[in-house]
């Protein structure tokens, strides 16, 4: 039986992937810039890991983004959907 991951983990991972690709980063380059491991970035993007606020802050900073702009998208702003 496959393990189910909370939708918020999947949404955060999808948003990181979206912004990473928009900024032409590979997982490896984002990992280097954020000071995190590439395998960690991979598991977060795939919704398999519950990212800490501190790690999210590092990734958002590496993407030259803010928390506000990170969460200001349809993925997080559709009421009742998670």
C-alpha positions as CSV (number, residue, x, y, z in Angstrom):
1,X,0.0,0.0,0.0
2,X,1.5,3.4,-1.0
3,X,2.2,5.9,1.7
4,X,-0.1,8.9,1.5
5,X,1.4,12.4,1.9
6,X,-0.5,15.4,3.1
7,X,-1.6,17.6,0.2
8,X,0.2,20.6,1.7
9,X,3.5,18.8,1.4
10,X,2.8,18.1,-2.3
11,X,1.7,21.7,-2.9
12,X,4.9,23.1,-1.3
13,X,7.0,20.7,-3.3
14,X,5.2,21.6,-6.6
15,X,5.7,25.3,-5.9
16,X,9.4,24.8,-5.2
17,X,9.8,22.9,-8.5
18,X,7.8,25.5,-10.4
19,X,10.0,28.4,-9.1
20,X,13.2,26.4,-9.5
21,X,12.5,25.7,-13.1
22,X,11.4,29.3,-13.7
23,X,14.8,30.4,-12.4
24,X,16.6,27.8,-14.5
25,X,18.0,26.0,-11.5
26,X,18.7,22.3,-11.4
27,X,18.0,20.5,-8.1
28,X,21.8,20.5,-7.6
29,X,22.3,24.2,-8.2
30,X,19.4,25.0,-5.9
31,X,20.8,22.7,-3.2
32,X,24.2,24.4,-3.5
33,X,22.7,27.9,-3.3
34,X,20.4,27.1,-0.4
35,X,23.0,25.0,1.6
36,X,20.8,21.9,1.5
37,X,21.4,18.5,0.0
38,X,20.1,17.7,-3.5
39,X,18.4,14.5,-2.3
40,X,16.5,16.6,0.3
41,X,15.4,19.0,-2.4
42,X,14.2,16.0,-4.5
43,X,12.2,14.5,-1.7
44,X,10.6,17.8,-0.8
45,X,9.6,18.5,-4.5
46,X,8.1,15.1,-4.6
47,X,6.1,15.6,-1.5
48,X,7.8,12.8,0.4
49,X,9.4,15.1,3.1
50,X,7.8,17.5,5.5
51,X,10.0,20.6,5.1
52,X,10.8,22.7,8.1
53,X,10.2,26.4,8.0
54,X,14.0,27.0,8.3
55,X,14.7,24.9,5.2
56,X,11.8,26.5,3.3
57,X,13.3,29.9,4.2
58,X,16.7,28.8,2.7
59,X,15.1,27.6,-0.5
60,X,12.9,30.7,-0.8
61,X,16.0,32.9,-0.3
62,X,18.0,30.9,-2.9
63,X,15.1,31.5,-5.3
64,X,15.2,35.3,-4.7
65,X,11.6,35.0,-3.5
66,X,9.7,36.0,-0.4
67,X,7.3,34.0,1.7
68,X,4.5,36.2,0.5
69,X,5.2,35.6,-3.2
70,X,5.9,31.9,-2.6
71,X,2.4,31.4,-1.1
72,X,0.7,33.9,-3.4
73,X,-0.5,31.5,-6.0
74,X,-3.6,29.5,-6.9
75,X,-2.1,26.4,-5.4
76,X,-2.4,27.8,-1.9
77,X,-5.3,30.3,-2.4
78,X,-8.2,28.1,-3.5
79,X,-10.5,27.9,-0.5
80,X,-11.3,24.5,0.8
81,X,-8.7,22.7,-1.3
82,X,-5.6,21.3,0.1
